[in-house]
């Protein structure tokens, strides 16, 4: 029996045991609709082109985690431990790579299997893909999608890393068709690219052929995007390609206070309209610009990037932890100064705090949310203190994020109704407190709790009181 985390409280170890018992050992991936907490694997783009929604039209607020080496480095028990934690915290997308970055073609997985026979994309190793199948099923049973990267980018554009380059347009189409057919009825979102950009016509042809192959295999029923290298955006090359359902960019790890809201806003403004997501922002516990002497990104950096992008119009957000993407543990060569064993890094607080953020946006009609800096009056801050705002296009609520607890001056005329009700929502704890009720007229200043400074971030939520919304983060609303 599969137990939904939304209905029962179970320990992580107990949940792992349930996963192991519940996942079939069959070589064939089978549809488990009805037994899993995720019963509809259909995702589509909303009517206005801005968001991702489920088959019934309810919002799907992307909350991803970069577990790039999940298929390659973890056992089934370890994968169950990791995914149970992520499901409990509200993650709904796990981004993982089939042909992994860290010598994924030549170093076997936890069961001694490599993904391809003779490094040939047209010759997949069935035993390796049985393990991938298992993880796809386990994610489904926890109510999550796999954001599946068919390959890391060094397999078509080595640039750096180990490669080798094994793809041509011809074998990329065959490989894509194999994957699309194998996972067509499952909770999979396709992410091409893998931290690389196409630099010549051959690269472009490989990516497009792989996308076409996937759609030949799955009938075009699953969403697809592209994950580029740091500072780059999918729309540079593929925005008008029919297979690109939504845009993804990587704001990256090169410095503190990267204004990723600018990239989100750029993608949001494009036509044709497509959703946009920061698919790899600054990782928690990552050395700034890859240099430990610069310090390390903290949970505050995680929250800052997340709220900045969401209030600039993103359809969701991806969290990352430097230790978890590589599943680092003692005895493994750390990449870029990884320092925390992945099992301990699973508990880093930033991963819980992005879950609080998702709960906040779920507690208001998310499909109505539009970025609007005109909500703010006066000084909106610079660099790391920049304040971002968005509102319901129907005037039912507005949301403002201050990374450093600066005073906010808000135009209440953006709300409908005669009375407003305000809340302070803590992005650190997920708790809300009343900020008062008053007439929704004119301009009003709000003073966040605590002393202004880096790390004292707050979210102001102001509702049209007549809507009767519950405390932010507590009730799911369309």
Secondary structure, 3 states (H helix, E strand, C coil): CCCCCCCCCCCHHHHHHHHHHHCCCCCCCCCCCCCCCCCCCCEEECCCCCCEEECCCCECCEEEEECCCHHHHCCHHHHHHHHHHHHHCCCCEEEEEEECCCCCCCCCCCCCCCCEHHHCCCCECHHHHHHHHHHHHHHHHCCCEEEEEEECHHHCCCCCCCCCCCCCHHHHHHHHHHHHHHCCCCCEEEEEECCCCCCCHHHHHHHHHHHHHHHHHHCCCCCEEEECCCCCECHHHHCCCCCCCCEEECCCCCCCCCCHHHHHHHHHCCCCCCCEEECCCCCECCEHHHCHHHCECCHHHHHHHHHHHHHCCCCEEEECEHHHHCCCCCCCCCCCCCCCCHHHHCCCHHHHHHHHHHHHHHCCCHHHEEECHHHECCCCCCHHHCCEEEEECCCCEEEEEECCCCCEEEEHHHCCCCEEEEEEECCCCCCEEEEEEEECCCEEEECCCCCCCCCCCEEEEEEEHHHCCCCCCCCCCC
